[in-house]
Each structure stands twice: as structure tokens, then as C-alpha cells.
């Protein structure tokens, strides 16, 4: 007799409820009840919100049912994790002690094959599932608890497993606590981890991991740059994939330059999409460019020099990568001033990517930054407090501030970089809105249009927090926001400040440097540690 999985049982219950509900006149309520309980509360709430609009009530209940399905799927995944962990424990107890590594491998292969057959999945998938289950049950208790409660999806749990891999137990616990423990020191800001799209959660978790990894990002980058490569993979319908594994500054610069060129081609007579134009421009540059004049050899590093038009300059370092066009166009870079000066090795932040080695940041600034903005930050958590300016154009300074505050389009799940977006009034100027930071956001063109045509409205913003969003049904969704980190100071400076003030420097304001390279013109924002 074939076994029935929890997923199959859940699907049968749901299908049965939905099939029989129309005859009873309460499909949404029944389906919601079968999935997550509390259907009566949801139906009551819908009736309160929309007492005279049955279609709006049904829409609200459909959304509740979807949320219930998501929670049920998470709980089922947690149950599967625990069953797999128990299976490993029982199988280990039943198996005779392995007398050699080959015998241990054979036992592991047998278990993986058995799980693969039971779940009707490939052996690679089964092996990954066993490894993830072991990690969740032995090293990530907060993640498993959140999965069991339905507040974290299986995709989020897998991200947590991936990003804590190769970290020691203390590092894994710290990363997990940052996102899932509200009592942790400097916890995750803004939208809770389980309410982030899984890809955005991976982005934030990767940034935190890069900042707190026990091995310096400089050392890891030096190792990884040797693995740079170009890959080619044939696909269906006469197509193929071409991808490159490059240092972050080069990849970001290439992407932003191609995007800028594609925007320049947009017009009433252009029928290609942005995606198609990016592909066409990349193919044209690669096929028509003269690689011999660009890659002139030398003992330079893989990092950049020159301008976005192909002008060359003298890069330095090791690796034999030669010289490449500079990723100068539209690169936003934030660098702690002490790191820029070489007093600490705190990583810089590349807009749209995350932490990069400070040596890479120094070269980007040296190759293109021609002006500086000074940013005052809160030394307790690294959040920006004030952006300095030496001229009157408030609009430009405010746009810089929005980029620091939001990091990207504030719509949930959107990853559009800040340089692609424009400032927008939350309360329209015509309705009395002011041009202040607390009344500004920077949605991407798509979500800017959604606001004015789709019934979505932005919520309130502050100087340090982007606005959330309110759906047409009245549901509220929090925005993601950057995880700022307290700045680092050299030990000598800390000792001097303690002697001068007789107190901990944790109360001393400090300043960071932000380098901004845009459209071939460089900016840098920064200052030095100071007291106010």
C-alpha cells in the first residue's frame, strides 16, 4: 500500500472543500477553514470592512485563503524537516558502524535514494533536502520555529541554511538572531524577514554575512577573483546563455552602462523592450569591440581604470586580468572614512550589490570621484542623520538622502536600484504636500505608475524609514530598508577619545564617506570622526 504524504492530504482536503462549498454558498470560508483555521474571523472582518459589497468581501476572503495556504505550506515543510531528521536518526541507529569511508558513503547514498523514491524527486534534490533538514534541526532553531509557526516560508528557510553555511556556530546563531530575534542587538530593520520576498531576504542576509564573516572580505575576494570566467550554455529554439563571473564593480558598471545606453535608445519609434535592448547592446559591444586594444596585458589587477567610453588607465595588482573599461557610469558607493584612509578594513557598500572590499572602493574613487558629500551618521547603529551640502540645490541633496535611506524602490519585493528611480511626493504638492524627506519616496517607474493607476498608496515615511504601502483592499505592507551597521574606529583613536572624554566612544557621532559616480562624473560623500 502506497504511503500518503502530508502534502497530498492537504491538497485533497482543500480540493474537497472547494468542490463542495458552492452548494453550501460559502466556498471562501470553507477553504480557509480547511487550510488554516479562523475562517469565521476572516469572514467577519470582511463583512465589517465591506458590509454592502459582496464581491469585495469575496476578494478579501480569497486573499485570506492565500495567506492561510502559505502558512500551511510552511508548517508542512517544518513537519517534513522533522520527519527527515528523525529518519536520519533511525537509519543511523539501524545501520552497522561503517568500517571505512567508502562504506559510510554507501550508507548515505542508500538513504538518499530511499528518500528520493519516497518523495518522487531526484537524488540530488533528496540529498539537498536531507542536508537542509539536518542544518535546521541542529543549528538553526529560530528558523525552524518560525517555519513551524508559518511566519517564514520554506524558501526563506533554505536561504537561511545557504547563508549560514561555512559559518561557525556562533556566526550562524548571530545571523539567525539578527533576522528572527527582535531582542537581538541591532536587529533587522523595517520589513520582517518572513514578509520579504525570498530573493530580497537572500540579498539582506548575504550583506549581513559579508559584513560579519570571520574571514576578511579582502582575503575572500582575492581568492575568488581567480575564479572569474565566462560561461556558455546552449538552450532551446536556437538560443543560448552567456554569463560572466566578474568582480562586483565591473559587473555593476557593465550593467549600469548598458542600461543607460538602452534608455538613450528609447523613443516612439523604438519597439524593443529594455530587456531586449540590453541584450542587443551587450552583443554589439562584445562582437564589434576590439578586445586586443582593451586587454593589453600587463600585471594589473582585475579591477578597473579609465572612463566608460573605453579610455584606459593604469590598474595595479595581481591576477593577470589586464585592463578593462572603467565601470564609472552610475555607480553609487558608500565607504566608511576610516576604512577609506586605511585605518580599518571595514567593507564598502556598492549600490545594488552589497559589501565590496575597500581596496576596490578606493580604486573606484581614485579613478573617478571628483566631489564629496559629507554624511553624519548615528554611531550606535550607523543610520544616516544628516547629509551635508555646500550649495543651494536642495533637490539634489534630498535625492542623495533618499538613496541612503531607501537603498532601492520601496515597494515590497522590488529590487530596482536607487539610481533608476526618481523622487516622488507622498502627499501631492497640489494637496498641500511639502518637498521634505518625510514626504518623499523614490519608487521605480513601474510602481510609480502603479500608485497613480492601480489603487496602491504609499504610507508614512520618516527621515530614516521609507514608506510602507497600502493595497486597494486596505492591507498594509512594510518596506524593506537598509541594515545600517555601527562604524568602526581604529583602536588608537578609541583609546585617545576615552582618555579625552573619560567615557566610551559609543556615544560619539562619526562620519562616513560615500562615493558616488554617476554619468561619468564622480561624487564622494564623507568626513572624519568628529564630536558635536
C-alpha positions in Angstrom: 0.0 0.0 0.0 1.4 3.3 -1.0 2.0 5.9 1.6 0.2 9.3 1.5 2.2 12.4 2.2 1.0 15.4 4.2 1.1 17.5 1.0 -1.3 15.1 -0.7 -3.7 15.0 2.3 -3.7 18.8 2.4 -4.4 19.0 -1.3 -7.3 16.5 -1.0 -8.8 18.4 1.9 -8.6 21.7 0.0 -10.0 20.2 -3.2 -12.9 18.6 -1.4 -13.7 21.8 0.5 -13.7 23.9 -2.7 -15.7 21.4 -4.7 -18.4 21.0 -2.1 -18.6 24.6 -0.9 -20.6 26.2 -3.8 -23.6 24.1 -2.9 -23.4 25.5 0.6 -22.8 29.0 -0.6 -19.5 29.6 1.4 -16.6 28.5 -0.7 -14.1 31.0 0.6 -14.9 30.4 4.3 -14.7 26.6 3.9 -11.5 26.6 2.0 -9.9 29.0 4.6 -11.2 26.8 7.4 -9.7 23.7 5.9 -6.3 25.3 5.5 -5.5 27.4 8.5 -8.5 27.8 10.8 -10.0 31.0 11.8 -12.2 31.3 8.7 -15.0 32.8 10.8 -12.8 35.6 12.0 -11.7 36.4 8.4 -15.3 36.3 7.2 -16.5 38.5 10.0 -13.7 41.0 9.3 -14.6 41.1 5.6 -18.2 41.7 6.4 -17.2 44.6 8.7 -14.9 46.1 6.1 -17.3 45.7 3.2 -20.8 45.3 4.6 -22.6 46.1 1.3 -20.2 44.8 -1.2 -20.2 41.0 -1.6 -17.6 41.0 -4.4 -15.1 43.0 -2.2 -15.8 40.5 0.6 -15.0 37.6 -1.6 -11.8 39.2 -2.8 -10.8 39.8 0.8 -11.5 36.2 1.7 -9.5 35.0 -1.3 -6.5 36.9 0.0 -7.0 35.4 3.5 -7.2 31.9 1.9 -3.9 32.5 0.1 -2.3 33.7 3.3 -3.6 30.6 5.0 -2.3 28.3 2.3 1.2 29.9 2.6 1.2 29.3 6.4 0.0 25.7 5.9 2.7 25.1 3.4 5.3 26.4 5.8 4.0 24.2 8.6 4.0 21.2 6.3 7.6 21.9 5.3 8.6 22.1 9.0 6.9 18.7 9.6 8.8 17.3 6.6 12.1 18.6 8.1 11.4 17.0 11.4 10.4 13.7 9.8 13.6 13.7 7.7 15.8 14.4 10.7 14.1 11.5 12.6 14.6 9.3 9.5 18.3 10.1 9.6 18.5 9.3 13.3 16.7 6.0 13.0 18.7 5.0 9.9 21.9 5.7 11.7 20.9 3.6 14.6 19.8 0.7 12.4 23.0 0.7 10.3 26.0 -1.2 11.4 29.1 1.0 12.1 30.9 2.0 8.9 34.3 0.3 8.8 35.6 2.6 6.0 34.8 6.0 4.3 33.6 4.1 1.3 31.1 2.1 3.5 29.9 5.4 5.1 29.4 6.9 1.6 27.4 3.8 0.5 25.1 4.0 3.5 24.5 7.7 2.8 23.8 7.0 -0.8 21.3 4.3 0.1 19.4 6.7 2.4 19.3 9.5 -0.2 18.0 7.0 -2.8 15.3 5.9 -0.4 14.2 9.5 0.3 14.2 10.3 -3.4 11.9 7.4 -4.2 9.5 8.2 -1.3 9.2 11.8 -2.4 9.4 11.2 -6.1 12.3 13.6 -6.5 15.8 13.3 -7.9 18.6 12.1 -5.8 20.3 15.5 -5.9 17.2 17.1 -4.6 16.8 14.5 -1.9 20.4 14.9 -0.8 20.0 18.7 -0.5 16.7 18.2 1.4 18.4 15.9 3.9 21.3 18.4 4.4 18.9 21.3 4.8 16.8 19.3 7.3 19.9 18.5 9.3 21.0 22.1 9.4 17.6 23.3 10.5 17.2 20.8 13.3 20.7 21.0 14.7 21.9 24.6 14.1 19.0 26.9 13.3 16.3 26.6 16.0 14.9 30.0 15.4 14.4 29.4 11.7 12.7 26.0 12.4 10.4 27.6 15.0 9.4 30.4 12.6 8.8 27.8 9.8 6.6 25.8 12.2 4.7 28.9 13.2 4.1 29.7 9.5 5.8 33.1 9.7 8.7 32.0 7.5 8.4 30.1 4.2 10.4 27.1 3.1 12.2 29.3 0.5 13.2 31.7 3.4 14.4 28.7 5.5 16.6 27.5 2.6 18.1 31.0 2.2 19.0 30.9 5.9 20.6 27.5 5.5 22.6 28.7 2.5 23.8 31.9 4.1 24.9 30.3 7.3 26.8 27.6 5.5 30.6 27.7 6.3 30.0 29.9 9.3 30.9 28.7 12.8 28.1 28.0 15.2 28.4 31.5 16.8 28.3 33.2 13.4 25.3 31.2 12.3 23.4 31.9 15.5 24.2 35.6 15.2 22.9 35.8 11.6 19.8 33.9 12.5 19.1 36.1 15.6 19.6 39.3 13.6 16.7 38.5 11.3 14.4 36.4 13.6 15.1 37.6 17.2 13.6 41.1 17.9 15.6 41.3 21.1 18.9 40.9 19.3 21.4 43.7 19.3 20.8 45.9 16.2 18.0 43.6 14.8 16.8 43.7 11.2 15.2 46.9 10.3 11.9 47.5 8.5 10.0 44.6 7.0 10.2 41.3 8.9 12.2 38.6 7.2 9.2 36.4 6.6 7.4 39.3 4.8 10.3 39.9 2.4 10.3 38.2 -1.0 12.8 35.3 -0.6 15.2 36.9 -3.1 15.3 40.1 -1.2 15.8 38.2 2.1 18.7 36.5 0.5 20.2 39.9 -0.5 19.9 41.2 3.0 21.2 38.0 4.6 24.2 38.0 2.2 25.0 41.6 3.1 24.9 40.8 6.8 27.0 37.7 6.3 29.6 39.6 4.2 30.0 42.2 7.0 30.3 39.7 9.8 32.2 36.9 8.2 35.2 35.8 10.3 37.4 35.9 7.2 38.1 39.4 5.8 36.3 40.2 2.6 39.7 41.3 1.2 41.1 37.8 1.6 37.9 36.1 0.3 37.8 38.5 -2.7 41.4 37.8 -3.5 40.7 34.1 -3.6 37.5 34.4 -5.6 38.8 36.8 -8.3 41.0 34.0 -9.6 37.8 32.1 -10.5 36.5 34.8 -12.8 35.2 33.3 -16.0 32.8 33.4 -18.9 30.3 30.6 -19.4 28.3 29.5 -22.4 25.3 27.1 -22.4 23.2 26.2 -25.4 19.4 26.4 -25.0 16.2 25.6 -26.9 14.9 27.3 -30.1 18.2 28.4 -31.4 19.2 30.3 -28.3 22.0 30.2 -25.8 23.0 31.6 -22.4 26.2 33.7 -22.0 27.1 34.6 -18.4 30.1 36.1 -16.7 31.5 35.7 -13.2 33.2 39.1 -12.6 34.3 41.3 -9.7 31.3 43.2 -8.4 32.4 46.7 -9.6 32.9 45.5 -13.1 29.6 43.6 -13.3 27.7 46.6 -11.8 29.4 49.0 -14.1 28.7 46.9 -17.2 25.1 46.5 -16.2 24.6 50.2 -15.5 26.3 51.3 -18.7 24.2 49.0 -20.9 21.1 50.1 -19.1 22.0 53.8 -19.6 22.6 53.1 -23.3 19.3 51.3 -23.6 17.4 54.2 -22.1 19.1 56.5 -24.6 17.6 54.4 -27.4 14.0 54.6 -26.1 11.6 56.6 -28.1 8.3 56.5 -30.1 10.0 54.7 -33.0 11.7 52.0 -30.8 9.6 48.8 -30.5 12.2 46.8 -28.5 11.8 46.4 -24.7 14.5 47.4 -22.3 15.4 43.8 -21.8 15.8 43.2 -25.5 17.8 46.4 -25.9 20.2 45.4 -23.1 20.8 42.1 -24.8 21.3 43.7 -28.2 23.7 46.4 -26.9 25.8 43.8 -25.0 26.0 41.6 -28.1 27.1 44.6 -30.2 29.8 45.7 -27.8 31.2 42.2 -27.5 31.1 41.4 -31.2 32.3 44.7 -32.5 34.7 45.8 -29.8 38.5 45.2 -30.3 39.5 43.1 -27.3 43.2 43.3 -28.3 43.2 47.1 -27.6 41.3 46.7 -24.4 43.1 43.7 -22.8 46.6 44.9 -23.4 48.0 42.5 -20.8 50.3 43.7 -18.0 50.5 42.6 -14.4 47.4 44.6 -13.3 44.6 43.5 -11.1 41.2 42.6 -12.4 39.9 45.9 -11.2 39.1 49.0 -13.2 40.5 52.1 -14.7 39.6 54.7 -17.2 36.2 56.0 -18.4 33.1 54.3 -19.6 33.9 55.1 -23.2 36.9 52.8 -23.4 39.6 55.2 -22.3 42.3 53.2 -20.4 44.3 54.0 -17.3 46.9 52.2 -15.2 45.4 49.5 -13.0 47.6 47.8 -10.4 47.6 44.5 -8.6 47.8 40.8 -9.3 45.9 38.2 -11.3 46.8 39.0 -14.9 43.3 40.3 -15.8 44.7 43.2 -17.8 42.9 46.5 -18.2 39.2 46.9 -18.8 36.9 49.9 -19.4 36.1 51.6 -16.1 32.7 51.0 -14.5 32.4 54.7 -13.8 28.9 55.4 -15.1 26.2 55.4 -12.5 27.9 53.7 -9.6 26.9 54.7 -6.0 29.4 53.7 -3.4 29.4 54.2 0.4 32.7 53.9 2.2 33.5 54.4 5.9 36.0 57.2 6.2 38.4 55.3 8.4 38.3 52.4 6.0 39.0 54.7 3.1 42.0 56.1 4.9 43.3 52.6 5.6 42.9 52.7 9.3 40.3 49.9 9.3 39.3 47.2 6.8 35.5 47.7 7.1 33.9 46.9 3.7 32.3 49.5 1.4 28.8 49.2 0.1 28.1 49.1 -3.7 24.6 50.2 -4.5 22.5 47.2 -5.9 25.1 44.7 -4.8 26.3 44.9 -1.2 29.6 44.8 0.6 32.8 45.0 -1.5 36.5 45.2 -0.5 37.6 48.7 0.5 40.6 48.3 -1.9 38.1 48.1 -4.8 36.3 51.2 -3.4 39.5 53.2 -3.2 40.3 52.5 -6.8 36.8 53.4 -7.9 37.1 56.7 -6.1 40.6 57.4 -7.3 39.6 56.7 -10.9 36.5 58.9 -11.0 35.3 60.7 -7.8 35.7 64.4 -8.1 33.5 65.8 -5.4 32.4 64.7 -1.9 29.2 64.8 0.2 29.7 64.5 3.9 27.2 62.3 5.8 26.8 62.4 9.5 25.7 59.0 10.9 24.5 57.7 14.2 27.4 55.8 15.8 25.0 53.5 17.6 23.6 51.8 14.5 25.2 53.5 11.5 21.9 55.2 10.3 22.4 58.5 8.4 21.5 61.5 10.4 22.4 64.4 8.1 23.8 65.0 4.7 26.0 67.9 4.2 25.9 70.2 1.1 27.9 73.2 0.1 25.5 74.6 -2.4 21.8 75.6 -2.5 20.3 72.8 -4.8 18.2 71.1 -2.1 16.6 68.7 -4.6 19.9 67.1 -5.4 20.9 66.7 -1.8 17.5 65.3 -1.0 17.8 62.7 -3.8 21.1 61.6 -2.3 19.4 61.3 1.1 16.6 59.2 -0.4 19.2 56.8 -1.8 20.8 56.5 1.6 17.5 56.0 3.4 15.8 53.6 1.0 18.5 51.9 -1.0 16.1 50.9 -3.7 12.5 51.2 -4.8 10.5 50.9 -1.5 7.7 48.7 -3.0 7.7 45.2 -1.3 9.8 42.8 -3.3 11.1 45.3 -5.9 14.9 45.3 -6.4 15.1 48.3 -8.7 18.3 50.1 -7.8 18.1 53.7 -6.4 19.8 55.2 -9.5 16.9 54.0 -11.6 14.3 55.8 -9.5 13.0 59.3 -9.1 11.8 61.3 -6.1 8.0 61.4 -5.7 5.8 63.3 -3.3 3.8 61.0 -0.9 1.2 63.8 -0.4 0.9 65.6 -3.7 2.2 69.2 -3.8 -1.2 70.3 -5.1 -2.8 68.9 -2.0 -0.5 70.6 0.5 2.4 68.2 0.4 5.9 69.6 1.1 9.2 68.8 -0.5 10.7 67.3 2.6 12.4 64.0 3.2 9.4 62.7 5.3 7.1 63.4 2.3 9.3 61.9 -0.4 9.9 58.4 -1.7 11.7 57.0 -4.8 9.6 54.4 -6.5 10.7 52.9 -9.7 8.8 53.9 -12.9 6.6 50.7 -12.7 5.5 51.2 -9.1 5.2 54.9 -9.5 2.7 54.2 -12.2 1.0 51.5 -10.1 0.5 54.2 -7.4 -1.4 56.5 -9.7 -3.3 53.9 -11.7 -3.6 50.8 -9.6 -5.1 52.0 -6.4 -2.0 51.4 -4.3 -1.0 54.2 -2.0 2.3 54.8 -0.1 2.1 55.0 3.7 4.0 57.4 6.0 7.8 57.9 5.8 10.3 59.3 8.3 13.8 60.7 7.9 15.3 57.2 8.4 12.5 54.8 7.2 10.9 54.5 3.7 7.1 54.4 3.4 5.2 51.2 3.5 2.4 50.5 1.0 -1.4 50.1 1.3 -3.1 47.8 -1.2 -6.5 48.6 -2.8 -8.1 46.2 -0.2 -6.6 48.1 2.7 -3.8 45.6 3.5 -0.6 47.2 4.8 2.9 46.0 3.7 6.1 47.2 5.2 9.0 48.4 3.1 12.5 46.9 3.1 15.2 49.2 4.3 19.0 49.0 4.6 20.6 47.4 7.6 23.0 50.0 8.8 26.0 49.0 10.9 27.8 50.9 13.7 31.0 52.3 12.3 34.4 51.0 13.3 37.2 53.2 14.7 40.9 52.3 15.0 42.0 51.1 18.5 44.4 54.1 18.9 41.6 56.6 18.2 39.3 54.8 20.6 41.9 55.0 23.3 42.5 58.7 22.7 38.8 59.5 22.8 38.4 57.6 26.0 41.3 59.5 27.6 40.0 62.8 26.4 36.4 62.4 27.4 36.6 59.7 30.1 33.8 57.8 28.6 33.0 55.2 25.9 33.2 56.4 22.3 29.9 54.6 21.6 28.2 57.9 22.2 30.4 59.8 19.8 29.0 60.8 16.4 31.1 59.8 13.5 31.0 60.3 9.8 31.3 58.1 6.8 32.3 58.6 3.2 30.0 57.9 0.4 31.5 57.9 -3.1 29.0 58.5 -5.9 29.9 58.1 -9.5 27.2 59.0 -12.0 27.2 59.5 -15.7 30.9 59.9 -15.8 31.1 62.4 -13.0 32.3 61.3 -9.6 30.9 62.2 -6.2 32.1 61.1 -2.9 30.4 61.7 0.5 32.4 61.7 3.6 34.0 63.3 6.6 36.1 62.3 9.6 35.3 61.2 13.1 34.2 64.3 15.0 32.4 65.4 18.1 29.2 67.5 18.0 
